[in-house]
Amino acid sequence: MNWEELIHQYRYYLITEKGLSQNSIEAYLHDVNLLEKLFSDKEPQSISTKDINYLLAQLYDLGIGATSQARILSGLRSFFNFLQIEEYVEASPVDLIDAPKLMRKLPAVLSVEEIDAMIFSLDLSIPEQVRNKAIVEVLYSCGLRVSELAGLQISNIYKEEGIIRVVGKGNKERLIPIGHSALKSIEMYQDYIRPQWHKLFQYDDILFLNRRGKPISRVMIFLIIKELAEKAGIQKKISPHTFRHSFATHLIEGGADLRAVQMMLGHASITTTEIYTHLNQEYLRNSMSLYHPRFK
């Protein structure tokens, strides 16, 4: 069977069996088309592991990065799995090939001094900035995702117990300790600023509002953080998520248990949390290079 017929069947398989979106289908077919163009003179069933390796070498020579190579390899693996299911081939030529090793990009992290500088740059005589102080304090104190912060409910703040209840990804709830400084900032905002803006009954329980009395948007939170970073003279490219990274990194630097950090971040797998141990190692190495005479 030729390339055109098999690709047509594969498309049908992705639609009916896999139920993929149009964009995903086009991405999978793009990967197969790369292979077809390179080996148009061969039957699909005769493609070997050597051929796949040759394709990867060509991609490398073209400057295609490891991430894109890994994605293309994944698409080809899906295609040859389909050929196996349909009994067009006995074994997949992709099975013996390891995906290119991906460099794990470590996220930007703010120091305690940089976070303090952002907070000190706030002018608390301006109502919005009283709210913004509470936003920064809660982001850093609890390591929330920006969507979790925007949806934080007043009824889920337990001041006496010093915890908040957060609804995270997959509608999963978790309890997170909250610091005294963050609670104090929330109280100031709730007592003096929020009542001026609270106009719409349906948002009675949403903590952070804009001046029109509606829930603050994720985009607005991003702009607030960006402006504060500029005022504080911070050159790093940061976002609300940077506070989540800083929260986790500072906990692990201070000796916190990885499982505890995983629970507070709401990670489904501890593997996701382990990136912060790499950050911690980077921090230790930088400290050694600065202060240990044999590292200089």
ChimeraX commands (.cxc) that place a marker at each C-alpha (Angstrom):
marker #1 position 0.00,0.00,0.00 radius 0.5
marker #1 position 1.37,3.43,-0.95 radius 0.5
marker #1 position 1.88,6.55,1.15 radius 0.5
marker #1 position -1.30,8.33,0.00 radius 0.5
marker #1 position -3.58,5.41,0.89 radius 0.5
marker #1 position -1.97,4.79,4.27 radius 0.5
marker #1 position -1.98,8.48,5.24 radius 0.5
marker #1 position -5.68,8.67,4.28 radius 0.5
marker #1 position -6.42,5.68,6.54 radius 0.5
marker #1 position -4.29,7.16,9.30 radius 0.5
marker #1 position -6.25,10.42,9.16 radius 0.5
marker #1 position -9.49,8.47,9.49 radius 0.5
marker #1 position -8.02,6.59,12.46 radius 0.5
marker #1 position -7.04,9.85,14.21 radius 0.5
marker #1 position -10.55,11.21,13.72 radius 0.5
marker #1 position -12.62,8.15,14.62 radius 0.5
marker #1 position -10.46,6.16,17.03 radius 0.5
marker #1 position -8.46,8.89,18.71 radius 0.5
marker #1 position -11.06,11.66,18.50 radius 0.5
marker #1 position -8.38,14.32,18.04 radius 0.5
marker #1 position -8.98,17.97,17.21 radius 0.5
marker #1 position -8.30,19.24,13.71 radius 0.5
marker #1 position -5.14,21.02,14.84 radius 0.5
marker #1 position -3.77,17.85,16.46 radius 0.5
marker #1 position -4.59,15.79,13.37 radius 0.5
marker #1 position -2.76,18.26,11.14 radius 0.5
marker #1 position 0.27,18.15,13.44 radius 0.5
marker #1 position 0.42,14.32,13.31 radius 0.5
marker #1 position 0.02,14.32,9.52 radius 0.5
marker #1 position 2.74,16.96,9.18 radius 0.5
marker #1 position 5.20,14.58,10.87 radius 0.5
marker #1 position 4.30,11.73,8.53 radius 0.5
marker #1 position 4.54,14.03,5.52 radius 0.5
marker #1 position 8.13,14.88,6.48 radius 0.5
marker #1 position 8.98,11.19,6.35 radius 0.5
marker #1 position 7.12,10.71,3.06 radius 0.5
marker #1 position 8.99,13.56,1.37 radius 0.5
marker #1 position 12.34,12.19,2.44 radius 0.5
marker #1 position 11.57,8.57,1.45 radius 0.5
marker #1 position 9.01,8.95,-1.32 radius 0.5
marker #1 position 10.81,6.25,-3.28 radius 0.5
marker #1 position 10.22,3.68,-0.53 radius 0.5
marker #1 position 7.06,1.96,0.65 radius 0.5
marker #1 position 5.95,3.05,4.15 radius 0.5
marker #1 position 6.12,-0.57,5.35 radius 0.5
marker #1 position 9.82,-0.77,4.45 radius 0.5
marker #1 position 10.93,2.22,6.54 radius 0.5
marker #1 position 13.67,1.14,8.96 radius 0.5
marker #1 position 15.15,2.44,12.19 radius 0.5
marker #1 position 18.13,3.62,10.14 radius 0.5
marker #1 position 15.76,5.72,8.02 radius 0.5
marker #1 position 14.21,7.35,11.08 radius 0.5
marker #1 position 17.65,8.16,12.44 radius 0.5
marker #1 position 18.55,9.69,9.07 radius 0.5
marker #1 position 15.45,11.91,9.26 radius 0.5
marker #1 position 16.44,13.07,12.77 radius 0.5
marker #1 position 19.95,13.83,11.52 radius 0.5
marker #1 position 18.48,15.93,8.70 radius 0.5
marker #1 position 16.31,17.83,11.19 radius 0.5
marker #1 position 19.37,18.47,13.36 radius 0.5
marker #1 position 21.34,19.79,10.37 radius 0.5
marker #1 position 18.47,22.16,9.59 radius 0.5
marker #1 position 18.71,23.59,13.09 radius 0.5
marker #1 position 15.52,21.99,14.38 radius 0.5
marker #1 position 15.73,21.95,18.19 radius 0.5
marker #1 position 15.51,18.93,20.49 radius 0.5
marker #1 position 11.97,19.79,21.59 radius 0.5
marker #1 position 10.68,19.84,18.00 radius 0.5
marker #1 position 12.61,16.68,17.14 radius 0.5
marker #1 position 11.04,14.90,20.11 radius 0.5
marker #1 position 7.56,16.01,19.04 radius 0.5
marker #1 position 8.10,14.80,15.46 radius 0.5
marker #1 position 9.42,11.48,16.75 radius 0.5
marker #1 position 6.30,11.14,18.90 radius 0.5
marker #1 position 4.14,11.76,15.82 radius 0.5
marker #1 position 6.00,9.09,13.85 radius 0.5
marker #1 position 5.66,6.66,16.76 radius 0.5
marker #1 position 1.89,7.17,16.60 radius 0.5
marker #1 position 1.88,6.51,12.83 radius 0.5
marker #1 position 3.83,3.26,13.09 radius 0.5
marker #1 position 1.73,2.13,16.03 radius 0.5
marker #1 position -1.27,2.55,13.74 radius 0.5
marker #1 position 0.47,0.47,11.06 radius 0.5
marker #1 position 1.07,-2.24,13.67 radius 0.5
marker #1 position -2.56,-2.20,14.79 radius 0.5
marker #1 position -3.67,-2.60,11.17 radius 0.5
marker #1 position -1.00,-5.32,10.69 radius 0.5
marker #1 position 0.78,-3.48,7.90 radius 0.5
marker #1 position 4.05,-3.84,9.80 radius 0.5
marker #1 position 5.21,-6.33,12.42 radius 0.5
marker #1 position 7.40,-3.93,14.41 radius 0.5
marker #1 position 7.76,-0.19,14.65 radius 0.5
marker #1 position 11.11,1.25,13.47 radius 0.5
marker #1 position 10.69,4.01,16.07 radius 0.5
marker #1 position 10.65,1.71,19.11 radius 0.5
marker #1 position 14.43,1.42,19.30 radius 0.5
marker #1 position 15.04,5.17,19.07 radius 0.5
marker #1 position 15.40,7.32,22.18 radius 0.5
marker #1 position 13.89,10.77,22.10 radius 0.5
marker #1 position 16.42,13.63,22.04 radius 0.5
marker #1 position 17.34,14.75,25.55 radius 0.5
marker #1 position 15.59,17.96,26.42 radius 0.5
marker #1 position 17.30,20.63,28.46 radius 0.5
marker #1 position 15.13,21.45,31.44 radius 0.5
marker #1 position 14.67,25.21,31.48 radius 0.5
marker #1 position 14.74,26.45,35.04 radius 0.5
marker #1 position 12.15,29.15,35.79 radius 0.5
marker #1 position 13.06,32.64,36.91 radius 0.5
marker #1 position 13.04,33.11,40.68 radius 0.5
marker #1 position 12.90,36.31,42.71 radius 0.5
marker #1 position 15.03,36.78,45.80 radius 0.5
marker #1 position 13.42,37.83,49.08 radius 0.5
marker #1 position 15.08,41.24,48.62 radius 0.5
marker #1 position 13.54,41.65,45.15 radius 0.5
marker #1 position 10.07,40.76,46.44 radius 0.5
marker #1 position 10.50,43.25,49.28 radius 0.5
marker #1 position 11.60,45.90,46.77 radius 0.5
marker #1 position 8.41,45.35,44.77 radius 0.5
marker #1 position 6.26,45.66,47.89 radius 0.5
marker #1 position 8.12,48.80,49.08 radius 0.5
marker #1 position 7.56,50.42,45.67 radius 0.5
marker #1 position 3.80,50.47,46.32 radius 0.5
marker #1 position 2.15,53.76,47.25 radius 0.5
marker #1 position -0.47,52.70,49.84 radius 0.5
marker #1 position -2.22,56.07,49.65 radius 0.5
marker #1 position -3.65,54.82,46.32 radius 0.5
marker #1 position -6.56,52.37,46.79 radius 0.5
marker #1 position -5.55,50.04,43.96 radius 0.5
marker #1 position -2.09,49.67,45.41 radius 0.5
marker #1 position -3.46,48.54,48.77 radius 0.5
marker #1 position -5.16,45.75,46.82 radius 0.5
marker #1 position -1.99,45.11,44.82 radius 0.5
marker #1 position 0.02,44.68,48.01 radius 0.5
marker #1 position -2.44,42.00,49.13 radius 0.5
marker #1 position -2.15,40.33,45.72 radius 0.5
marker #1 position 1.66,40.17,45.89 radius 0.5
marker #1 position 1.64,38.98,49.50 radius 0.5
marker #1 position -0.84,36.17,48.77 radius 0.5
marker #1 position 0.97,35.08,45.59 radius 0.5
marker #1 position 4.25,34.77,47.44 radius 0.5
marker #1 position 2.88,33.50,50.75 radius 0.5
marker #1 position 0.81,30.69,49.21 radius 0.5
marker #1 position 2.37,29.92,45.82 radius 0.5
marker #1 position -0.94,30.23,43.98 radius 0.5
marker #1 position -1.52,30.00,40.26 radius 0.5
marker #1 position -2.85,33.26,38.86 radius 0.5
marker #1 position -6.24,31.67,38.12 radius 0.5
marker #1 position -6.44,30.45,41.74 radius 0.5
marker #1 position -5.69,33.94,43.01 radius 0.5
marker #1 position -8.29,35.55,40.73 radius 0.5
marker #1 position -10.93,33.08,41.92 radius 0.5
marker #1 position -10.01,33.17,45.63 radius 0.5
marker #1 position -13.16,33.35,47.76 radius 0.5
marker #1 position -13.49,35.22,51.04 radius 0.5
marker #1 position -15.33,32.25,52.56 radius 0.5
marker #1 position -12.25,30.10,51.88 radius 0.5
marker #1 position -9.95,32.26,54.01 radius 0.5
marker #1 position -9.72,30.90,57.55 radius 0.5
marker #1 position -7.91,33.65,59.42 radius 0.5
marker #1 position -7.98,32.03,62.85 radius 0.5
marker #1 position -6.49,28.80,61.52 radius 0.5
marker #1 position -4.08,30.62,59.20 radius 0.5
marker #1 position -5.05,28.63,56.09 radius 0.5
marker #1 position -6.85,29.17,52.80 radius 0.5
marker #1 position -8.83,26.71,50.70 radius 0.5
marker #1 position -7.98,26.83,47.00 radius 0.5
marker #1 position -9.72,25.26,44.02 radius 0.5
marker #1 position -6.99,24.32,41.56 radius 0.5
marker #1 position -6.59,22.36,38.33 radius 0.5
marker #1 position -9.19,19.66,37.73 radius 0.5
marker #1 position -11.44,21.33,40.32 radius 0.5
marker #1 position -9.25,19.82,43.06 radius 0.5
marker #1 position -9.25,21.53,46.42 radius 0.5
marker #1 position -6.26,21.92,48.72 radius 0.5
marker #1 position -5.51,23.70,51.98 radius 0.5
marker #1 position -2.49,26.03,52.13 radius 0.5
marker #1 position -1.05,27.84,55.17 radius 0.5
marker #1 position -1.04,31.61,54.79 radius 0.5
marker #1 position 1.38,33.95,56.53 radius 0.5
marker #1 position 0.57,36.75,58.96 radius 0.5
marker #1 position 1.83,39.45,56.58 radius 0.5
marker #1 position -0.48,38.26,53.78 radius 0.5
marker #1 position -3.47,38.07,56.15 radius 0.5
marker #1 position -2.76,41.58,57.41 radius 0.5
marker #1 position -2.64,42.92,53.82 radius 0.5
marker #1 position -5.92,41.14,53.00 radius 0.5
marker #1 position -7.54,42.64,56.09 radius 0.5
marker #1 position -6.46,46.17,55.17 radius 0.5
marker #1 position -7.77,45.74,51.62 radius 0.5
marker #1 position -11.05,44.16,52.83 radius 0.5
marker #1 position -11.71,46.78,55.48 radius 0.5
marker #1 position -10.83,49.97,53.61 radius 0.5
marker #1 position -10.76,49.41,49.84 radius 0.5
marker #1 position -13.01,46.54,48.77 radius 0.5
marker #1 position -16.22,48.06,50.25 radius 0.5
marker #1 position -15.77,51.07,47.94 radius 0.5
marker #1 position -15.74,48.82,44.87 radius 0.5
marker #1 position -18.20,46.08,45.83 radius 0.5
marker #1 position -21.29,46.90,43.78 radius 0.5
marker #1 position -22.46,43.62,42.25 radius 0.5
marker #1 position -24.22,41.05,44.43 radius 0.5
marker #1 position -22.96,38.04,42.44 radius 0.5
marker #1 position -19.38,38.83,43.44 radius 0.5
marker #1 position -20.01,38.98,47.21 radius 0.5
marker #1 position -17.55,36.15,47.85 radius 0.5
marker #1 position -14.77,37.03,45.39 radius 0.5
marker #1 position -11.86,38.59,47.24 radius 0.5
marker #1 position -10.00,40.57,44.59 radius 0.5
marker #1 position -12.12,43.03,42.59 radius 0.5
marker #1 position -11.39,45.79,40.13 radius 0.5
marker #1 position -12.72,49.34,40.54 radius 0.5
marker #1 position -15.91,48.39,38.69 radius 0.5
marker #1 position -16.71,45.76,41.28 radius 0.5
marker #1 position -15.96,42.80,39.05 radius 0.5
marker #1 position -13.39,40.03,39.68 radius 0.5
marker #1 position -9.89,41.10,38.74 radius 0.5
marker #1 position -8.69,39.41,35.55 radius 0.5
marker #1 position -5.56,37.32,35.09 radius 0.5
marker #1 position -4.33,39.83,32.50 radius 0.5
marker #1 position -4.68,42.67,35.00 radius 0.5
marker #1 position -2.72,40.72,37.62 radius 0.5
marker #1 position 0.04,40.15,35.05 radius 0.5
marker #1 position 0.16,43.90,34.28 radius 0.5
marker #1 position 0.29,44.76,37.98 radius 0.5
marker #1 position 3.28,42.46,38.52 radius 0.5
marker #1 position 5.05,43.77,35.42 radius 0.5
marker #1 position 4.63,47.39,36.54 radius 0.5
marker #1 position 5.85,46.63,40.07 radius 0.5
marker #1 position 8.94,44.86,38.73 radius 0.5
marker #1 position 9.78,47.90,36.58 radius 0.5
marker #1 position 9.33,50.26,39.54 radius 0.5
marker #1 position 11.60,48.08,41.68 radius 0.5
marker #1 position 14.26,48.05,38.94 radius 0.5
marker #1 position 14.08,44.29,38.44 radius 0.5
marker #1 position 15.49,43.29,35.06 radius 0.5
marker #1 position 14.28,39.68,35.06 radius 0.5
marker #1 position 11.36,38.68,32.86 radius 0.5
marker #1 position 8.74,37.83,35.46 radius 0.5
marker #1 position 5.03,37.11,35.73 radius 0.5
marker #1 position 2.60,36.18,38.53 radius 0.5
marker #1 position 3.84,32.60,38.13 radius 0.5
marker #1 position 7.33,33.75,39.15 radius 0.5
marker #1 position 6.02,34.17,42.70 radius 0.5
marker #1 position 4.90,30.53,42.65 radius 0.5
marker #1 position 8.40,29.47,41.60 radius 0.5
marker #1 position 9.91,31.72,44.28 radius 0.5
marker #1 position 7.56,30.33,46.94 radius 0.5
marker #1 position 8.61,26.74,46.18 radius 0.5
marker #1 position 12.32,27.50,45.76 radius 0.5
marker #1 position 12.57,29.43,49.02 radius 0.5
marker #1 position 10.77,26.64,50.88 radius 0.5
marker #1 position 13.17,24.00,49.59 radius 0.5
marker #1 position 16.20,26.22,50.20 radius 0.5
marker #1 position 14.95,26.51,53.77 radius 0.5
marker #1 position 14.76,22.71,54.15 radius 0.5
marker #1 position 11.07,22.04,53.49 radius 0.5
marker #1 position 10.03,18.47,52.65 radius 0.5
marker #1 position 9.46,17.92,48.91 radius 0.5
marker #1 position 6.14,16.14,49.54 radius 0.5
marker #1 position 4.88,19.06,51.59 radius 0.5
marker #1 position 5.81,21.49,48.80 radius 0.5
marker #1 position 4.07,19.21,46.28 radius 0.5
marker #1 position 0.86,19.32,48.33 radius 0.5
marker #1 position 0.96,23.08,48.72 radius 0.5
marker #1 position 1.55,23.62,44.99 radius 0.5
marker #1 position -1.15,21.12,44.05 radius 0.5
marker #1 position 1.10,19.11,41.73 radius 0.5
marker #1 position -0.40,15.77,40.70 radius 0.5
marker #1 position 3.08,14.24,40.42 radius 0.5
marker #1 position 6.12,14.88,42.60 radius 0.5
marker #1 position 8.20,14.78,39.40 radius 0.5
marker #1 position 6.85,18.25,38.58 radius 0.5
marker #1 position 7.90,19.52,42.00 radius 0.5
marker #1 position 11.41,18.08,41.64 radius 0.5
marker #1 position 12.42,20.91,39.32 radius 0.5
marker #1 position 12.78,23.05,42.45 radius 0.5
marker #1 position 15.45,20.70,43.78 radius 0.5
marker #1 position 17.39,21.51,40.60 radius 0.5
marker #1 position 16.90,25.19,41.31 radius 0.5
marker #1 position 18.16,24.60,44.82 radius 0.5
marker #1 position 21.27,22.83,43.49 radius 0.5
marker #1 position 21.87,25.77,41.14 radius 0.5
marker #1 position 21.58,28.12,44.11 radius 0.5
marker #1 position 24.09,26.06,46.10 radius 0.5
marker #1 position 26.51,25.90,43.17 radius 0.5
marker #1 position 26.31,29.66,42.67 radius 0.5
marker #1 position 26.97,30.16,46.37 radius 0.5
marker #1 position 29.99,27.86,46.20 radius 0.5
marker #1 position 31.38,29.64,43.15 radius 0.5
marker #1 position 31.07,32.98,44.93 radius 0.5
marker #1 position 32.43,32.09,48.32 radius 0.5
marker #1 position 34.54,28.90,48.15 radius 0.5
marker #1 position 38.20,29.58,47.27 radius 0.5
marker #1 position 38.55,26.36,45.20 radius 0.5
marker #1 position 35.53,27.33,43.04 radius 0.5
marker #1 position 36.93,30.73,42.11 radius 0.5
marker link #1:1,2 radius 0.2
marker link #1:2,3 radius 0.2
marker link #1:3,4 radius 0.2
marker link #1:4,5 radius 0.2
marker link #1:5,6 radius 0.2
marker link #1:6,7 radius 0.2
marker link #1:7,8 radius 0.2
marker link #1:8,9 radius 0.2
marker link #1:9,10 radius 0.2
marker link #1:10,11 radius 0.2
marker link #1:11,12 radius 0.2
marker link #1:12,13 radius 0.2
marker link #1:13,14 radius 0.2
marker link #1:14,15 radius 0.2
marker link #1:15,16 radius 0.2
marker link #1:16,17 radius 0.2
marker link #1:17,18 radius 0.2
marker link #1:18,19 radius 0.2
marker link #1:19,20 radius 0.2
marker link #1:20,21 radius 0.2
marker link #1:21,22 radius 0.2
marker link #1:22,23 radius 0.2
marker link #1:23,24 radius 0.2
marker link #1:24,25 radius 0.2
marker link #1:25,26 radius 0.2
marker link #1:26,27 radius 0.2
marker link #1:27,28 radius 0.2
marker link #1:28,29 radius 0.2
marker link #1:29,30 radius 0.2
marker link #1:30,31 radius 0.2
marker link #1:31,32 radius 0.2
marker link #1:32,33 radius 0.2
marker link #1:33,34 radius 0.2
marker link #1:34,35 radius 0.2
marker link #1:35,36 radius 0.2
marker link #1:36,37 radius 0.2
marker link #1:37,38 radius 0.2
marker link #1:38,39 radius 0.2
marker link #1:39,40 radius 0.2
marker link #1:40,41 radius 0.2
marker link #1:41,42 radius 0.2
marker link #1:42,43 radius 0.2
marker link #1:43,44 radius 0.2
marker link #1:44,45 radius 0.2
marker link #1:45,46 radius 0.2
marker link #1:46,47 radius 0.2
marker link #1:47,48 radius 0.2
marker link #1:48,49 radius 0.2
marker link #1:49,50 radius 0.2
marker link #1:50,51 radius 0.2
marker link #1:51,52 radius 0.2
marker link #1:52,53 radius 0.2
marker link #1:53,54 radius 0.2
marker link #1:54,55 radius 0.2
marker link #1:55,56 radius 0.2
marker link #1:56,57 radius 0.2
marker link #1:57,58 radius 0.2
marker link #1:58,59 radius 0.2
marker link #1:59,60 radius 0.2
marker link #1:60,61 radius 0.2
marker link #1:61,62 radius 0.2
marker link #1:62,63 radius 0.2
marker link #1:63,64 radius 0.2
marker link #1:64,65 radius 0.2
marker link #1:65,66 radius 0.2
marker link #1:66,67 radius 0.2
marker link #1:67,68 radius 0.2
marker link #1:68,69 radius 0.2
marker link #1:69,70 radius 0.2
marker link #1:70,71 radius 0.2
marker link #1:71,72 radius 0.2
marker link #1:72,73 radius 0.2
marker link #1:73,74 radius 0.2
marker link #1:74,75 radius 0.2
marker link #1:75,76 radius 0.2
marker link #1:76,77 radius 0.2
marker link #1:77,78 radius 0.2
marker link #1:78,79 radius 0.2
marker link #1:79,80 radius 0.2
marker link #1:80,81 radius 0.2
marker link #1:81,82 radius 0.2
marker link #1:82,83 radius 0.2
marker link #1:83,84 radius 0.2
marker link #1:84,85 radius 0.2
marker link #1:85,86 radius 0.2
marker link #1:86,87 radius 0.2
marker link #1:87,88 radius 0.2
marker link #1:88,89 radius 0.2
marker link #1:89,90 radius 0.2
marker link #1:90,91 radius 0.2
marker link #1:91,92 radius 0.2
marker link #1:92,93 radius 0.2
marker link #1:93,94 radius 0.2
marker link #1:94,95 radius 0.2
marker link #1:95,96 radius 0.2
marker link #1:96,97 radius 0.2
marker link #1:97,98 radius 0.2
marker link #1:98,99 radius 0.2
marker link #1:99,100 radius 0.2
marker link #1:100,101 radius 0.2
marker link #1:101,102 radius 0.2
marker link #1:102,103 radius 0.2
marker link #1:103,104 radius 0.2
marker link #1:104,105 radius 0.2
marker link #1:105,106 radius 0.2
marker link #1:106,107 radius 0.2
marker link #1:107,108 radius 0.2
marker link #1:108,109 radius 0.2
marker link #1:109,110 radius 0.2
marker link #1:110,111 radius 0.2
marker link #1:111,112 radius 0.2
marker link #1:112,113 radius 0.2
marker link #1:113,114 radius 0.2
marker link #1:114,115 radius 0.2
marker link #1:115,116 radius 0.2
marker link #1:116,117 radius 0.2
marker link #1:117,118 radius 0.2
marker link #1:118,119 radius 0.2
marker link #1:119,120 radius 0.2
marker link #1:120,121 radius 0.2
marker link #1:121,122 radius 0.2
marker link #1:122,123 radius 0.2
marker link #1:123,124 radius 0.2
marker link #1:124,125 radius 0.2
marker link #1:125,126 radius 0.2
marker link #1:126,127 radius 0.2
marker link #1:127,128 radius 0.2
marker link #1:128,129 radius 0.2
marker link #1:129,130 radius 0.2
marker link #1:130,131 radius 0.2
marker link #1:131,132 radius 0.2
marker link #1:132,133 radius 0.2
marker link #1:133,134 radius 0.2
marker link #1:134,135 radius 0.2
marker link #1:135,136 radius 0.2
marker link #1:136,137 radius 0.2
marker link #1:137,138 radius 0.2
marker link #1:138,139 radius 0.2
marker link #1:139,140 radius 0.2
marker link #1:140,141 radius 0.2
marker link #1:141,142 radius 0.2
marker link #1:142,143 radius 0.2
marker link #1:143,144 radius 0.2
marker link #1:144,145 radius 0.2
marker link #1:145,146 radius 0.2
marker link #1:146,147 radius 0.2
marker link #1:147,148 radius 0.2
marker link #1:148,149 radius 0.2
marker link #1:149,150 radius 0.2
marker link #1:150,151 radius 0.2
marker link #1:151,152 radius 0.2
marker link #1:152,153 radius 0.2
marker link #1:153,154 radius 0.2
marker link #1:154,155 radius 0.2
marker link #1:155,156 radius 0.2
marker link #1:156,157 radius 0.2
marker link #1:157,158 radius 0.2
marker link #1:158,159 radius 0.2
marker link #1:159,160 radius 0.2
marker link #1:160,161 radius 0.2
marker link #1:161,162 radius 0.2
marker link #1:162,163 radius 0.2
marker link #1:163,164 radius 0.2
marker link #1:164,165 radius 0.2
marker link #1:165,166 radius 0.2
marker link #1:166,167 radius 0.2
marker link #1:167,168 radius 0.2
marker link #1:168,169 radius 0.2
marker link #1:169,170 radius 0.2
marker link #1:170,171 radius 0.2
marker link #1:171,172 radius 0.2
marker link #1:172,173 radius 0.2
marker link #1:173,174 radius 0.2
marker link #1:174,175 radius 0.2
marker link #1:175,176 radius 0.2
marker link #1:176,177 radius 0.2
marker link #1:177,178 radius 0.2
marker link #1:178,179 radius 0.2
marker link #1:179,180 radius 0.2
marker link #1:180,181 radius 0.2
marker link #1:181,182 radius 0.2
marker link #1:182,183 radius 0.2
marker link #1:183,184 radius 0.2
marker link #1:184,185 radius 0.2
marker link #1:185,186 radius 0.2
marker link #1:186,187 radius 0.2
marker link #1:187,188 radius 0.2
marker link #1:188,189 radius 0.2
marker link #1:189,190 radius 0.2
marker link #1:190,191 radius 0.2
marker link #1:191,192 radius 0.2
marker link #1:192,193 radius 0.2
marker link #1:193,194 radius 0.2
marker link #1:194,195 radius 0.2
marker link #1:195,196 radius 0.2
marker link #1:196,197 radius 0.2
marker link #1:197,198 radius 0.2
marker link #1:198,199 radius 0.2
marker link #1:199,200 radius 0.2
marker link #1:200,201 radius 0.2
marker link #1:201,202 radius 0.2
marker link #1:202,203 radius 0.2
marker link #1:203,204 radius 0.2
marker link #1:204,205 radius 0.2
marker link #1:205,206 radius 0.2
marker link #1:206,207 radius 0.2
marker link #1:207,208 radius 0.2
marker link #1:208,209 radius 0.2
marker link #1:209,210 radius 0.2
marker link #1:210,211 radius 0.2
marker link #1:211,212 radius 0.2
marker link #1:212,213 radius 0.2
marker link #1:213,214 radius 0.2
marker link #1:214,215 radius 0.2
marker link #1:215,216 radius 0.2
marker link #1:216,217 radius 0.2
marker link #1:217,218 radius 0.2
marker link #1:218,219 radius 0.2
marker link #1:219,220 radius 0.2
marker link #1:220,221 radius 0.2
marker link #1:221,222 radius 0.2
marker link #1:222,223 radius 0.2
marker link #1:223,224 radius 0.2
marker link #1:224,225 radius 0.2
marker link #1:225,226 radius 0.2
marker link #1:226,227 radius 0.2
marker link #1:227,228 radius 0.2
marker link #1:228,229 radius 0.2
marker link #1:229,230 radius 0.2
marker link #1:230,231 radius 0.2
marker link #1:231,232 radius 0.2
marker link #1:232,233 radius 0.2
marker link #1:233,234 radius 0.2
marker link #1:234,235 radius 0.2
marker link #1:235,236 radius 0.2
marker link #1:236,237 radius 0.2
marker link #1:237,238 radius 0.2
marker link #1:238,239 radius 0.2
marker link #1:239,240 radius 0.2
marker link #1:240,241 radius 0.2
marker link #1:241,242 radius 0.2
marker link #1:242,243 radius 0.2
marker link #1:243,244 radius 0.2
marker link #1:244,245 radius 0.2
marker link #1:245,246 radius 0.2
marker link #1:246,247 radius 0.2
marker link #1:247,248 radius 0.2
marker link #1:248,249 radius 0.2
marker link #1:249,250 radius 0.2
marker link #1:250,251 radius 0.2
marker link #1:251,252 radius 0.2
marker link #1:252,253 radius 0.2
marker link #1:253,254 radius 0.2
marker link #1:254,255 radius 0.2
marker link #1:255,256 radius 0.2
marker link #1:256,257 radius 0.2
marker link #1:257,258 radius 0.2
marker link #1:258,259 radius 0.2
marker link #1:259,260 radius 0.2
marker link #1:260,261 radius 0.2
marker link #1:261,262 radius 0.2
marker link #1:262,263 radius 0.2
marker link #1:263,264 radius 0.2
marker link #1:264,265 radius 0.2
marker link #1:265,266 radius 0.2
marker link #1:266,267 radius 0.2
marker link #1:267,268 radius 0.2
marker link #1:268,269 radius 0.2
marker link #1:269,270 radius 0.2
marker link #1:270,271 radius 0.2
marker link #1:271,272 radius 0.2
marker link #1:272,273 radius 0.2
marker link #1:273,274 radius 0.2
marker link #1:274,275 radius 0.2
marker link #1:275,276 radius 0.2
marker link #1:276,277 radius 0.2
marker link #1:277,278 radius 0.2
marker link #1:278,279 radius 0.2
marker link #1:279,280 radius 0.2
marker link #1:280,281 radius 0.2
marker link #1:281,282 radius 0.2
marker link #1:282,283 radius 0.2
marker link #1:283,284 radius 0.2
marker link #1:284,285 radius 0.2
marker link #1:285,286 radius 0.2
marker link #1:286,287 radius 0.2
marker link #1:287,288 radius 0.2
marker link #1:288,289 radius 0.2
marker link #1:289,290 radius 0.2
marker link #1:290,291 radius 0.2
marker link #1:291,292 radius 0.2
marker link #1:292,293 radius 0.2
marker link #1:293,294 radius 0.2
marker link #1:294,295 radius 0.2
marker link #1:295,296 radius 0.2
view
